[in-house]
Amino acid sequence: MSEESRITIGNKPIADYIVSIAILFNQGVKRIIIKGKGDKISKAVAVYNAVRDRMGDVIKLENVRIGSEDRRGKLVSFIEITIEKLI
């Protein structure tokens, strides 16, 4: 499995993203980027907080990146939260 994986937050329940992250870590992925765009930014933060609460010291927050990207001529804000598995 690759060293890094990316999860883009959409309309699924937060629990689905938590399960996906746990599966990726169990498959050997070391680093996961959680990305939320527009109105999904707060949901991306909620996913990170839920993962941190459940996994505790097994993961660490590596980086948080915020910005805007051009989507069909319109600027859309985003957040990328990078987490890393320590063990």
Helices and strands as residue ranges (DSSP letters): E 4-8, H 14-26, E 31-37, G 38-40, H 41-55, G 56-58, E 59-71, E 74-85
